[in-house]
Amino acid sequence: MKGGKIKMAILKAKDIAKMSTTEIDEKKKELGLELVKSRITTKKTGKGTREIKRTIARLMTFKKINEMKNKNNGNLS
């Protein structure tokens, strides 16, 4: 078996955009655990590990965008 099976690592941008900040945090924690498990089972950084890292980065980016939107909306009121 090469690299293990990745089930939930693939999250599309449109799906992440619909998530709240707390949901993003929860997914980030889950993916962090999955990344650790992936590193234990594989010796090299495989395709699955790379995809998990990209998804975590995507989650962090959308979280930052949401925070900036909320900050700007607060300034407009």
PDB file of N, CA, C and O in Angstrom:
ATOM      1  N   MET A   1       0.843  -1.182   0.000  1.00  0.00           N
ATOM      2  CA  MET A   1       0.000   0.000   0.000  1.00  0.00           C
ATOM      3  C   MET A   1       0.880   1.234   0.000  1.00  0.00           C
ATOM      4  O   MET A   1       1.741   1.386   0.867  1.00  0.00           O
ATOM      5  N   LYS A   2       0.672   2.108  -0.957  1.00  0.00           N
ATOM      6  CA  LYS A   2       1.476   3.323  -1.082  1.00  0.00           C
ATOM      7  C   LYS A   2       0.790   4.491  -0.407  1.00  0.00           C
ATOM      8  O   LYS A   2      -0.324   4.854  -0.784  1.00  0.00           O
ATOM      9  N   GLY A   3       1.432   5.086   0.581  1.00  0.00           N
ATOM     10  CA  GLY A   3       0.996   6.345   1.164  1.00  0.00           C
ATOM     11  C   GLY A   3      -0.295   6.346   1.959  1.00  0.00           C
ATOM     12  O   GLY A   3      -0.616   7.366   2.568  1.00  0.00           O
ATOM     13  N   GLY A   4      -1.037   5.281   1.987  1.00  0.00           N
ATOM     14  CA  GLY A   4      -2.298   5.274   2.727  1.00  0.00           C
ATOM     15  C   GLY A   4      -3.405   5.941   1.931  1.00  0.00           C
ATOM     16  O   GLY A   4      -3.155   6.601   0.922  1.00  0.00           O
ATOM     17  N   LYS A   5      -4.611   5.763   2.392  1.00  0.00           N
ATOM     18  CA  LYS A   5      -5.751   6.353   1.698  1.00  0.00           C
ATOM     19  C   LYS A   5      -6.161   7.646   2.374  1.00  0.00           C
ATOM     20  O   LYS A   5      -6.283   7.710   3.597  1.00  0.00           O
ATOM     21  N   ILE A   6      -6.370   8.663   1.578  1.00  0.00           N
ATOM     22  CA  ILE A   6      -6.814   9.946   2.078  1.00  0.00           C
ATOM     23  C   ILE A   6      -8.284  10.083   1.730  1.00  0.00           C
ATOM     24  O   ILE A   6      -8.654  10.056   0.556  1.00  0.00           O
ATOM     25  N   LYS A   7      -9.127  10.231   2.752  1.00  0.00           N
ATOM     26  CA  LYS A   7     -10.562  10.283   2.499  1.00  0.00           C
ATOM     27  C   LYS A   7     -11.098  11.705   2.526  1.00  0.00           C
ATOM     28  O   LYS A   7     -11.853  12.088   1.633  1.00  0.00           O
ATOM     29  N   MET A   8     -10.724  12.510   3.540  1.00  0.00           N
ATOM     30  CA  MET A   8     -11.363  13.806   3.679  1.00  0.00           C
ATOM     31  C   MET A   8     -10.459  14.982   3.348  1.00  0.00           C
ATOM     32  O   MET A   8     -10.865  16.130   3.526  1.00  0.00           O
ATOM     33  N   ALA A   9      -9.265  14.735   2.879  1.00  0.00           N
ATOM     34  CA  ALA A   9      -8.311  15.819   2.668  1.00  0.00           C
ATOM     35  C   ALA A   9      -8.744  16.771   1.555  1.00  0.00           C
ATOM     36  O   ALA A   9      -8.391  17.950   1.579  1.00  0.00           O
ATOM     37  N   ILE A  10      -9.490  16.280   0.603  1.00  0.00           N
ATOM     38  CA  ILE A  10      -9.840  17.113  -0.529  1.00  0.00           C
ATOM     39  C   ILE A  10     -11.084  17.933  -0.203  1.00  0.00           C
ATOM     40  O   ILE A  10     -12.195  17.408  -0.145  1.00  0.00           O
ATOM     41  N   LEU A  11     -10.874  19.220   0.007  1.00  0.00           N
ATOM     42  CA  LEU A  11     -11.968  20.162   0.221  1.00  0.00           C
ATOM     43  C   LEU A  11     -11.850  21.243  -0.836  1.00  0.00           C
ATOM     44  O   LEU A  11     -10.801  21.870  -0.981  1.00  0.00           O
ATOM     45  N   LYS A  12     -12.893  21.453  -1.548  1.00  0.00           N
ATOM     46  CA  LYS A  12     -12.904  22.468  -2.594  1.00  0.00           C
ATOM     47  C   LYS A  12     -13.080  23.856  -1.986  1.00  0.00           C
ATOM     48  O   LYS A  12     -13.643  24.001  -0.901  1.00  0.00           O
ATOM     49  N   ALA A  13     -12.601  24.859  -2.683  1.00  0.00           N
ATOM     50  CA  ALA A  13     -12.678  26.238  -2.197  1.00  0.00           C
ATOM     51  C   ALA A  13     -14.121  26.673  -1.971  1.00  0.00           C
ATOM     52  O   ALA A  13     -14.412  27.366  -0.996  1.00  0.00           O
ATOM     53  N   LYS A  14     -15.025  26.276  -2.858  1.00  0.00           N
ATOM     54  CA  LYS A  14     -16.422  26.684  -2.696  1.00  0.00           C
ATOM     55  C   LYS A  14     -17.042  26.077  -1.449  1.00  0.00           C
ATOM     56  O   LYS A  14     -17.914  26.688  -0.831  1.00  0.00           O
ATOM     57  N   ASP A  15     -16.600  24.870  -1.066  1.00  0.00           N
ATOM     58  CA  ASP A  15     -17.096  24.246   0.157  1.00  0.00           C
ATOM     59  C   ASP A  15     -16.541  24.946   1.394  1.00  0.00           C
ATOM     60  O   ASP A  15     -17.257  25.149   2.374  1.00  0.00           O
ATOM     61  N   ILE A  16     -15.276  25.310   1.343  1.00  0.00           N
ATOM     62  CA  ILE A  16     -14.650  25.999   2.468  1.00  0.00           C
ATOM     63  C   ILE A  16     -15.257  27.385   2.650  1.00  0.00           C
ATOM     64  O   ILE A  16     -15.426  27.841   3.780  1.00  0.00           O
ATOM     65  N   ALA A  17     -15.582  28.052   1.563  1.00  0.00           N
ATOM     66  CA  ALA A  17     -16.152  29.399   1.636  1.00  0.00           C
ATOM     67  C   ALA A  17     -17.485  29.408   2.386  1.00  0.00           C
ATOM     68  O   ALA A  17     -17.855  30.421   2.980  1.00  0.00           O
ATOM     69  N   LYS A  18     -18.196  28.299   2.363  1.00  0.00           N
ATOM     70  CA  LYS A  18     -19.487  28.204   3.041  1.00  0.00           C
ATOM     71  C   LYS A  18     -19.337  27.922   4.539  1.00  0.00           C
ATOM     72  O   LYS A  18     -20.304  28.044   5.291  1.00  0.00           O
ATOM     73  N   MET A  19     -18.138  27.547   4.973  1.00  0.00           N
ATOM     74  CA  MET A  19     -17.914  27.148   6.363  1.00  0.00           C
ATOM     75  C   MET A  19     -17.749  28.359   7.277  1.00  0.00           C
ATOM     76  O   MET A  19     -17.296  29.423   6.853  1.00  0.00           O
ATOM     77  N   SER A  20     -18.126  28.171   8.533  1.00  0.00           N
ATOM     78  CA  SER A  20     -17.885  29.210   9.534  1.00  0.00           C
ATOM     79  C   SER A  20     -16.445  29.068  10.050  1.00  0.00           C
ATOM     80  O   SER A  20     -15.762  28.088   9.754  1.00  0.00           O
ATOM     81  N   THR A  21     -16.008  30.049  10.814  1.00  0.00           N
ATOM     82  CA  THR A  21     -14.651  30.030  11.348  1.00  0.00           C
ATOM     83  C   THR A  21     -14.442  28.829  12.271  1.00  0.00           C
ATOM     84  O   THR A  21     -13.380  28.209  12.248  1.00  0.00           O
ATOM     85  N   THR A  22     -15.437  28.503  13.074  1.00  0.00           N
ATOM     86  CA  THR A  22     -15.298  27.349  13.973  1.00  0.00           C
ATOM     87  C   THR A  22     -15.236  26.036  13.204  1.00  0.00           C
ATOM     88  O   THR A  22     -14.496  25.129  13.585  1.00  0.00           O
ATOM     89  N   GLU A  23     -16.005  25.927  12.127  1.00  0.00           N
ATOM     90  CA  GLU A  23     -15.946  24.719  11.297  1.00  0.00           C
ATOM     91  C   GLU A  23     -14.578  24.593  10.634  1.00  0.00           C
ATOM     92  O   GLU A  23     -14.032  23.495  10.525  1.00  0.00           O
ATOM     93  N   ILE A  24     -14.035  25.712  10.196  1.00  0.00           N
ATOM     94  CA  ILE A  24     -12.702  25.705   9.589  1.00  0.00           C
ATOM     95  C   ILE A  24     -11.669  25.248  10.610  1.00  0.00           C
ATOM     96  O   ILE A  24     -10.788  24.451  10.285  1.00  0.00           O
ATOM     97  N   ASP A  25     -11.768  25.744  11.844  1.00  0.00           N
ATOM     98  CA  ASP A  25     -10.837  25.340  12.905  1.00  0.00           C
ATOM     99  C   ASP A  25     -10.928  23.838  13.180  1.00  0.00           C
ATOM    100  O   ASP A  25      -9.907  23.174  13.359  1.00  0.00           O
ATOM    101  N   GLU A  26     -12.147  23.308  13.214  1.00  0.00           N
ATOM    102  CA  GLU A  26     -12.344  21.880  13.453  1.00  0.00           C
ATOM    103  C   GLU A  26     -11.726  21.043  12.332  1.00  0.00           C
ATOM    104  O   GLU A  26     -11.042  20.055  12.598  1.00  0.00           O
ATOM    105  N   LYS A  27     -11.964  21.434  11.097  1.00  0.00           N
ATOM    106  CA  LYS A  27     -11.400  20.703   9.955  1.00  0.00           C
ATOM    107  C   LYS A  27      -9.880  20.768   9.976  1.00  0.00           C
ATOM    108  O   LYS A  27      -9.206  19.791   9.654  1.00  0.00           O
ATOM    109  N   LYS A  28      -9.347  21.920  10.356  1.00  0.00           N
ATOM    110  CA  LYS A  28      -7.895  22.091  10.423  1.00  0.00           C
ATOM    111  C   LYS A  28      -7.290  21.132  11.453  1.00  0.00           C
ATOM    112  O   LYS A  28      -6.243  20.532  11.208  1.00  0.00           O
ATOM    113  N   LYS A  29      -7.953  20.991  12.605  1.00  0.00           N
ATOM    114  CA  LYS A  29      -7.484  20.055  13.635  1.00  0.00           C
ATOM    115  C   LYS A  29      -7.537  18.620  13.130  1.00  0.00           C
ATOM    116  O   LYS A  29      -6.595  17.851  13.323  1.00  0.00           O
ATOM    117  N   GLU A  30      -8.646  18.262  12.478  1.00  0.00           N
ATOM    118  CA  GLU A  30      -8.797  16.908  11.942  1.00  0.00           C
ATOM    119  C   GLU A  30      -7.718  16.600  10.914  1.00  0.00           C
ATOM    120  O   GLU A  30      -7.126  15.520  10.921  1.00  0.00           O
ATOM    121  N   LEU A  31      -7.468  17.563  10.029  1.00  0.00           N
ATOM    122  CA  LEU A  31      -6.453  17.354   9.008  1.00  0.00           C
ATOM    123  C   LEU A  31      -5.054  17.305   9.603  1.00  0.00           C
ATOM    124  O   LEU A  31      -4.185  16.595   9.097  1.00  0.00           O
ATOM    125  N   GLY A  32      -4.835  18.057  10.677  1.00  0.00           N
ATOM    126  CA  GLY A  32      -3.545  18.006  11.364  1.00  0.00           C
ATOM    127  C   GLY A  32      -3.278  16.612  11.904  1.00  0.00           C
ATOM    128  O   GLY A  32      -2.166  16.098  11.782  1.00  0.00           O
ATOM    129  N   LEU A  33      -4.296  15.997  12.502  1.00  0.00           N
ATOM    130  CA  LEU A  33      -4.154  14.626  13.002  1.00  0.00           C
ATOM    131  C   LEU A  33      -3.932  13.648  11.850  1.00  0.00           C
ATOM    132  O   LEU A  33      -3.121  12.728  11.943  1.00  0.00           O
ATOM    133  N   GLU A  34      -4.661  13.866  10.778  1.00  0.00           N
ATOM    134  CA  GLU A  34      -4.506  13.002   9.606  1.00  0.00           C
ATOM    135  C   GLU A  34      -3.101  13.137   9.011  1.00  0.00           C
ATOM    136  O   GLU A  34      -2.527  12.159   8.531  1.00  0.00           O
ATOM    137  N   LEU A  35      -2.561  14.344   9.046  1.00  0.00           N
ATOM    138  CA  LEU A  35      -1.211  14.576   8.544  1.00  0.00           C
ATOM    139  C   LEU A  35      -0.184  13.830   9.383  1.00  0.00           C
ATOM    140  O   LEU A  35       0.745  13.233   8.840  1.00  0.00           O
ATOM    141  N   VAL A  36      -0.344  13.861  10.694  1.00  0.00           N
ATOM    142  CA  VAL A  36       0.564  13.139  11.585  1.00  0.00           C
ATOM    143  C   VAL A  36       0.495  11.640  11.300  1.00  0.00           C
ATOM    144  O   VAL A  36       1.525  10.973  11.212  1.00  0.00           O
ATOM    145  N   LYS A  37      -0.721  11.113  11.155  1.00  0.00           N
ATOM    146  CA  LYS A  37      -0.894   9.691  10.849  1.00  0.00           C
ATOM    147  C   LYS A  37      -0.249   9.341   9.519  1.00  0.00           C
ATOM    148  O   LYS A  37       0.371   8.287   9.378  1.00  0.00           O
ATOM    149  N   SER A  38      -0.398  10.228   8.547  1.00  0.00           N
ATOM    150  CA  SER A  38       0.166  10.004   7.220  1.00  0.00           C
ATOM    151  C   SER A  38       1.693   9.980   7.279  1.00  0.00           C
ATOM    152  O   SER A  38       2.336   9.171   6.611  1.00  0.00           O
ATOM    153  N   ARG A  39       2.258  10.866   8.076  1.00  0.00           N
ATOM    154  CA  ARG A  39       3.719  10.904   8.208  1.00  0.00           C
ATOM    155  C   ARG A  39       4.256   9.653   8.886  1.00  0.00           C
ATOM    156  O   ARG A  39       5.355   9.196   8.573  1.00  0.00           O
ATOM    157  N   ILE A  40       3.484   9.099   9.813  1.00  0.00           N
ATOM    158  CA  ILE A  40       3.912   7.894  10.507  1.00  0.00           C
ATOM    159  C   ILE A  40       3.909   6.698   9.565  1.00  0.00           C
ATOM    160  O   ILE A  40       4.817   5.868   9.602  1.00  0.00           O
ATOM    161  N   THR A  41       2.884   6.614   8.722  1.00  0.00           N
ATOM    162  CA  THR A  41       2.733   5.444   7.849  1.00  0.00           C
ATOM    163  C   THR A  41       3.625   5.498   6.611  1.00  0.00           C
ATOM    164  O   THR A  41       3.931   4.455   6.032  1.00  0.00           O
ATOM    165  N   THR A  42       4.044   6.678   6.198  1.00  0.00           N
ATOM    166  CA  THR A  42       4.885   6.781   5.007  1.00  0.00           C
ATOM    167  C   THR A  42       6.244   7.350   5.374  1.00  0.00           C
ATOM    168  O   THR A  42       6.363   8.165   6.288  1.00  0.00           O
ATOM    169  N   LYS A  43       7.243   6.922   4.669  1.00  0.00           N
ATOM    170  CA  LYS A  43       8.595   7.410   4.931  1.00  0.00           C
ATOM    171  C   LYS A  43       8.871   8.725   4.211  1.00  0.00           C
ATOM    172  O   LYS A  43       9.612   9.570   4.714  1.00  0.00           O
ATOM    173  N   LYS A  44       8.292   8.891   3.067  1.00  0.00           N
ATOM    174  CA  LYS A  44       8.497  10.106   2.281  1.00  0.00           C
ATOM    175  C   LYS A  44       7.224  10.942   2.272  1.00  0.00           C
ATOM    176  O   LYS A  44       6.149  10.474   2.645  1.00  0.00           O
ATOM    177  N   THR A  45       7.370  12.182   1.840  1.00  0.00           N
ATOM    178  CA  THR A  45       6.207  13.034   1.661  1.00  0.00           C
ATOM    179  C   THR A  45       5.526  12.597   0.374  1.00  0.00           C
ATOM    180  O   THR A  45       5.997  12.892  -0.725  1.00  0.00           O
ATOM    181  N   GLY A  46       4.442  11.909   0.520  1.00  0.00           N
ATOM    182  CA  GLY A  46       3.734  11.380  -0.632  1.00  0.00           C
ATOM    183  C   GLY A  46       2.674  12.331  -1.134  1.00  0.00           C
ATOM    184  O   GLY A  46       2.528  13.448  -0.639  1.00  0.00           O
ATOM    185  N   LYS A  47       1.947  11.873  -2.112  1.00  0.00           N
ATOM    186  CA  LYS A  47       0.888  12.669  -2.722  1.00  0.00           C
ATOM    187  C   LYS A  47      -0.189  13.020  -1.708  1.00  0.00           C
ATOM    188  O   LYS A  47      -0.692  14.143  -1.698  1.00  0.00           O
ATOM    189  N   GLY A  48      -0.544  12.065  -0.853  1.00  0.00           N
ATOM    190  CA  GLY A  48      -1.568  12.301   0.153  1.00  0.00           C
ATOM    191  C   GLY A  48      -1.145  13.348   1.166  1.00  0.00           C
ATOM    192  O   GLY A  48      -1.937  14.216   1.535  1.00  0.00           O
ATOM    193  N   THR A  49       0.106  13.272   1.620  1.00  0.00           N
ATOM    194  CA  THR A  49       0.622  14.240   2.584  1.00  0.00           C
ATOM    195  C   THR A  49       0.615  15.640   1.990  1.00  0.00           C
ATOM    196  O   THR A  49       0.247  16.608   2.656  1.00  0.00           O
ATOM    197  N   ARG A  50       1.022  15.735   0.744  1.00  0.00           N
ATOM    198  CA  ARG A  50       1.030  17.027   0.051  1.00  0.00           C
ATOM    199  C   ARG A  50      -0.376  17.614  -0.044  1.00  0.00           C
ATOM    200  O   ARG A  50      -0.576  18.811   0.168  1.00  0.00           O
ATOM    201  N   GLU A  51      -1.340  16.763  -0.362  1.00  0.00           N
ATOM    202  CA  GLU A  51      -2.728  17.223  -0.491  1.00  0.00           C
ATOM    203  C   GLU A  51      -3.275  17.690   0.852  1.00  0.00           C
ATOM    204  O   GLU A  51      -4.011  18.675   0.912  1.00  0.00           O
ATOM    205  N   ILE A  52      -2.926  16.999   1.921  1.00  0.00           N
ATOM    206  CA  ILE A  52      -3.367  17.422   3.254  1.00  0.00           C
ATOM    207  C   ILE A  52      -2.786  18.791   3.584  1.00  0.00           C
ATOM    208  O   ILE A  52      -3.493  19.667   4.083  1.00  0.00           O
ATOM    209  N   LYS A  53      -1.510  18.974   3.308  1.00  0.00           N
ATOM    210  CA  LYS A  53      -0.863  20.264   3.578  1.00  0.00           C
ATOM    211  C   LYS A  53      -1.515  21.383   2.778  1.00  0.00           C
ATOM    212  O   LYS A  53      -1.731  22.476   3.302  1.00  0.00           O
ATOM    213  N   ARG A  54      -1.824  21.124   1.535  1.00  0.00           N
ATOM    214  CA  ARG A  54      -2.471  22.136   0.691  1.00  0.00           C
ATOM    215  C   ARG A  54      -3.860  22.484   1.216  1.00  0.00           C
ATOM    216  O   ARG A  54      -4.266  23.646   1.210  1.00  0.00           O
ATOM    217  N   THR A  55      -4.577  21.468   1.669  1.00  0.00           N
ATOM    218  CA  THR A  55      -5.921  21.706   2.192  1.00  0.00           C
ATOM    219  C   THR A  55      -5.859  22.513   3.481  1.00  0.00           C
ATOM    220  O   THR A  55      -6.683  23.403   3.693  1.00  0.00           O
ATOM    221  N   ILE A  56      -4.888  22.212   4.347  1.00  0.00           N
ATOM    222  CA  ILE A  56      -4.720  22.991   5.573  1.00  0.00           C
ATOM    223  C   ILE A  56      -4.409  24.444   5.225  1.00  0.00           C
ATOM    224  O   ILE A  56      -4.954  25.362   5.838  1.00  0.00           O
ATOM    225  N   ALA A  57      -3.539  24.652   4.249  1.00  0.00           N
ATOM    226  CA  ALA A  57      -3.207  26.016   3.819  1.00  0.00           C
ATOM    227  C   ALA A  57      -4.439  26.719   3.257  1.00  0.00           C
ATOM    228  O   ALA A  57      -4.652  27.904   3.516  1.00  0.00           O
ATOM    229  N   ARG A  58      -5.249  25.994   2.490  1.00  0.00           N
ATOM    230  CA  ARG A  58      -6.468  26.557   1.926  1.00  0.00           C
ATOM    231  C   ARG A  58      -7.432  26.963   3.045  1.00  0.00           C
ATOM    232  O   ARG A  58      -8.049  28.027   2.982  1.00  0.00           O
ATOM    233  N   LEU A  59      -7.557  26.113   4.068  1.00  0.00           N
ATOM    234  CA  LEU A  59      -8.413  26.426   5.214  1.00  0.00           C
ATOM    235  C   LEU A  59      -7.929  27.680   5.936  1.00  0.00           C
ATOM    236  O   LEU A  59      -8.729  28.543   6.296  1.00  0.00           O
ATOM    237  N   MET A  60      -6.627  27.777   6.143  1.00  0.00           N
ATOM    238  CA  MET A  60      -6.066  28.935   6.836  1.00  0.00           C
ATOM    239  C   MET A  60      -6.278  30.211   6.030  1.00  0.00           C
ATOM    240  O   MET A  60      -6.536  31.273   6.598  1.00  0.00           O
ATOM    241  N   THR A  61      -6.170  30.109   4.708  1.00  0.00           N
ATOM    242  CA  THR A  61      -6.384  31.269   3.841  1.00  0.00           C
ATOM    243  C   THR A  61      -7.823  31.755   3.946  1.00  0.00           C
ATOM    244  O   THR A  61      -8.067  32.952   4.100  1.00  0.00           O
ATOM    245  N   PHE A  62      -8.772  30.838   3.865  1.00  0.00           N
ATOM    246  CA  PHE A  62     -10.184  31.233   3.951  1.00  0.00           C
ATOM    247  C   PHE A  62     -10.537  31.762   5.335  1.00  0.00           C
ATOM    248  O   PHE A  62     -11.376  32.653   5.469  1.00  0.00           O
ATOM    249  N   LYS A  63      -9.899  31.218   6.359  1.00  0.00           N
ATOM    250  CA  LYS A  63     -10.136  31.731   7.709  1.00  0.00           C
ATOM    251  C   LYS A  63      -9.682  33.185   7.801  1.00  0.00           C
ATOM    252  O   LYS A  63     -10.375  34.029   8.369  1.00  0.00           O
ATOM    253  N   LYS A  64      -8.518  33.463   7.239  1.00  0.00           N
ATOM    254  CA  LYS A  64      -7.983  34.831   7.244  1.00  0.00           C
ATOM    255  C   LYS A  64      -8.895  35.764   6.453  1.00  0.00           C
ATOM    256  O   LYS A  64      -9.144  36.891   6.881  1.00  0.00           O
ATOM    257  N   ILE A  65      -9.393  35.311   5.311  1.00  0.00           N
ATOM    258  CA  ILE A  65     -10.307  36.118   4.498  1.00  0.00           C
ATOM    259  C   ILE A  65     -11.583  36.423   5.279  1.00  0.00           C
ATOM    260  O   ILE A  65     -12.061  37.557   5.283  1.00  0.00           O
ATOM    261  N   ASN A  66     -12.135  35.395   5.944  1.00  0.00           N
ATOM    262  CA  ASN A  66     -13.341  35.597   6.752  1.00  0.00           C
ATOM    263  C   ASN A  66     -13.103  36.594   7.873  1.00  0.00           C
ATOM    264  O   ASN A  66     -13.953  37.442   8.145  1.00  0.00           O
ATOM    265  N   GLU A  67     -11.950  36.496   8.525  1.00  0.00           N
ATOM    266  CA  GLU A  67     -11.625  37.431   9.606  1.00  0.00           C
ATOM    267  C   GLU A  67     -11.514  38.853   9.076  1.00  0.00           C
ATOM    268  O   GLU A  67     -11.969  39.796   9.724  1.00  0.00           O
ATOM    269  N   MET A  68     -10.912  39.013   7.899  1.00  0.00           N
ATOM    270  CA  MET A  68     -10.768  40.341   7.313  1.00  0.00           C
ATOM    271  C   MET A  68     -12.137  40.906   6.921  1.00  0.00           C
ATOM    272  O   MET A  68     -12.389  42.097   7.102  1.00  0.00           O
ATOM    273  N   LYS A  69     -13.019  40.061   6.388  1.00  0.00           N
ATOM    274  CA  LYS A  69     -14.363  40.511   6.031  1.00  0.00           C
ATOM    275  C   LYS A  69     -15.120  40.957   7.263  1.00  0.00           C
ATOM    276  O   LYS A  69     -15.782  41.994   7.250  1.00  0.00           O
ATOM    277  N   ASN A  70     -15.024  40.172   8.334  1.00  0.00           N
ATOM    278  CA  ASN A  70     -15.723  40.510   9.577  1.00  0.00           C
ATOM    279  C   ASN A  70     -15.168  41.794  10.166  1.00  0.00           C
ATOM    280  O   ASN A  70     -15.927  42.596  10.710  1.00  0.00           O
ATOM    281  N   LYS A  71     -13.885  42.005  10.072  1.00  0.00           N
ATOM    282  CA  LYS A  71     -13.258  43.222  10.587  1.00  0.00           C
ATOM    283  C   LYS A  71     -13.726  44.435   9.782  1.00  0.00           C
ATOM    284  O   LYS A  71     -14.053  45.475  10.354  1.00  0.00           O
ATOM    285  N   ASN A  72     -13.756  44.299   8.471  1.00  0.00           N
ATOM    286  CA  ASN A  72     -14.199  45.402   7.612  1.00  0.00           C
ATOM    287  C   ASN A  72     -15.688  45.692   7.788  1.00  0.00           C
ATOM    288  O   ASN A  72     -16.101  46.851   7.754  1.00  0.00           O
ATOM    289  N   ASN A  73     -16.490  44.657   7.976  1.00  0.00           N
ATOM    290  CA  ASN A  73     -17.921  44.873   8.206  1.00  0.00           C
ATOM    291  C   ASN A  73     -18.168  45.597   9.514  1.00  0.00           C
ATOM    292  O   ASN A  73     -19.095  46.400   9.615  1.00  0.00           O
ATOM    293  N   GLY A  74     -17.355  45.324  10.507  1.00  0.00           N
ATOM    294  CA  GLY A  74     -17.467  46.013  11.791  1.00  0.00           C
ATOM    295  C   GLY A  74     -17.117  47.484  11.686  1.00  0.00           C
ATOM    296  O   GLY A  74     -17.687  48.308  12.401  1.00  0.00           O
ATOM    297  N   ASN A  75     -16.190  47.824  10.809  1.00  0.00           N
ATOM    298  CA  ASN A  75     -15.786  49.216  10.621  1.00  0.00           C
ATOM    299  C   ASN A  75     -16.821  50.020   9.869  1.00  0.00           C
ATOM    300  O   ASN A  75     -16.890  51.239  10.030  1.00  0.00           O
ATOM    301  N   LEU A  76     -17.625  49.368   9.053  1.00  0.00           N
ATOM    302  CA  LEU A  76     -18.626  50.073   8.260  1.00  0.00           C
ATOM    303  C   LEU A  76     -19.840  50.474   9.084  1.00  0.00           C
ATOM    304  O   LEU A  76     -20.552  51.410   8.720  1.00  0.00           O
ATOM    305  N   SER A  77     -20.082  49.786  10.174  1.00  0.00           N
ATOM    306  CA  SER A  77     -21.275  50.086  10.986  1.00  0.00           C
ATOM    307  C   SER A  77     -21.114  51.326  11.810  1.00  0.00           C
ATOM    308  O   SER A  77     -22.028  51.705  12.542  1.00  0.00           O
TER     309      SER A  77
END
